[in-house]
Amino acid sequence: MESIFQVLKKDHDLQREILNDLVDENLSAARRDELYERLRFEIKRHSKFEEKYFYRVLMKDERTRNHVRQCVSDHHVMTEILEDLDSLSRESNGWRMKVKTLRDIFSHHLDREEKSLFEKAKEVLDPAQMSQMANRFRFGSPNEIELFGLASFNIFGK
């Protein structure tokens, strides 16, 4: 059975791959559109589920709280960049530059998460929690799958 860290890492690897493909300046417009839509979906889904099923638990422990806050802040920055990208022509230099900025911020975020937060989280979570989180992250609830992205929740437990 996979742990939450393995599941998150697989997601991260997929997102890295999409972003690296997306910065290729020789992409056709159709392929760029396809990759960008996939990236938007993956980042949105991943961020929501990560905040709900992983970060929420880690916010309760002082050993991981500050790491989680920084990661949530990264998610907000990436969301803002995606909103900026949505407002630009995908044919423009500005759009391509913004995608490269997103890739750099995203890469920094993943490094922080995989190298710092994961290590601290292993001190906080027991194996059963890691496995349970992985299942919840992978599958979500039926409502989340059906209405993906529309439900609001707060990782701080309020």
N, C-alpha and C positions, 0 to 999 in steps of 0.2 A: 504494500500500500504506500502511495506517495505521501510525502509530508507537504505542508503548505509551502515550504521553501522550494521544493521541486516544481510544484505547480506554478508558483509565481515566476520562477526562473524560466520555465517553458514559455510563459506569456511574454516575459521580457525579451527572450530570444526572438520570438515571432515579431514583436514590435520593432526591435532593432533591425531585423531583416527588411521589414517594410520600409522603415525610414531610410535605410541605406539604399534601397532600390529607388525610393522616391527622389533622392537628390541627383540621380543620374540625369544629366542634361540631354541625353539622347532619347529619352522616353517619348513615345507617341502621346498625343493629348488624351486619347482614350485610355491608355495604360496608366497615365498620371492620375486621371480622374478615378479610375478603379482602385489604384493603390491608396489615394488620399481618402476615399470614402471608407475603405477597409481600415486604414489607420485611425480615422476619427472614431469609428465604431469600436475598435480594439482598445483605444486609450480610454474612451468613455466607459465601456464595460469594465475594463480592468480597474480603473480608478474607483468606480462606485463599489465594486465587489471588494477590492482591497481595503477600502476605508471601512466598509461595513463588517467584513468577516475577519480582518487581520488587525488593522489599526485600532479598531474600537476596543479590543481586548488589551492591546499593548498600551493604550492610553491610561489604563488603570494602574500601571506599574511605573514608579518613578525612574527605574533603570532604562525604560524605553520611551517615556513620555516626550522628551525633547526631540528625540530622533523622529518620532511619529509627527510631531508638529512641523518639523522641517519638511518631511515628505508630503504632508498635506499641503503645505505652502507651495511645494513644487507642482503638485497636481493643479492648483489654482493658476499658477503661471502658465502651465502647458495648456490649460483650458482657454485662457485668454489669448494665447498664441493661435490656437485653433480657430477661435472666433475672428481674430485678425485675418487669418488665412481665408476664412469663408468670405470675407468682404473684399478680397483682392482677386484680380483676374489670374487664373492659373497659368496664363501665358506670360505674365509679367516677370521682370527681373526681381521686383519686390517680393513676389510670392516665393520665388526660388530661394531668395536670401532668407526669408522668414522660415522656410522649411529647414534650411541649414541651421538656423538659430534654434529651432525646435529640436533638431537632432542633437545639437550640442548640449542643450539643457536637459533633454531626456537622458542622454548618456551619463551626464553628471548625476542625475537623480538615481538612475539604476545602479551606478557605482556606489553611491551613498547607501542605498537600500541594501544591496547585496553584500557589501563589505562591512558596513557598520550595523545597520538595523538588524539584519538577519542574525549576526553573531550575538547581539544583545538579546534578541527575541528567543534564542535558544536557551538562554539563562532563565527566561521567564515562563516559557511554555513547556508543558510536559508532552511526551509522545502522543498521548491520546488527543490532546488539544490540537496538536499539529496535524494529525490525521483528520480530525473532525473539521477543522478549518479548511483543509484541502477539499474535502467533499462539498462543503458549503460553497466554497469559492468556485469550484468547477460547475456545480449544478444550480446554485441559487435556489430561490423558491419559484413555484409555478407562476406567481404573479410577476416576479422580476423578469422571468424569461418572456412572458407574454407582453408585459408593459415596460420593457427594458428602458431604464433611464427616466421614467416618469415619476417613480416613487421617490420621495424625499426621506432622508434619514440623517441623523446627526451622530457622528462618531464619538462625541463627547458624552453620550448617554442622556442627553436632555430631551 
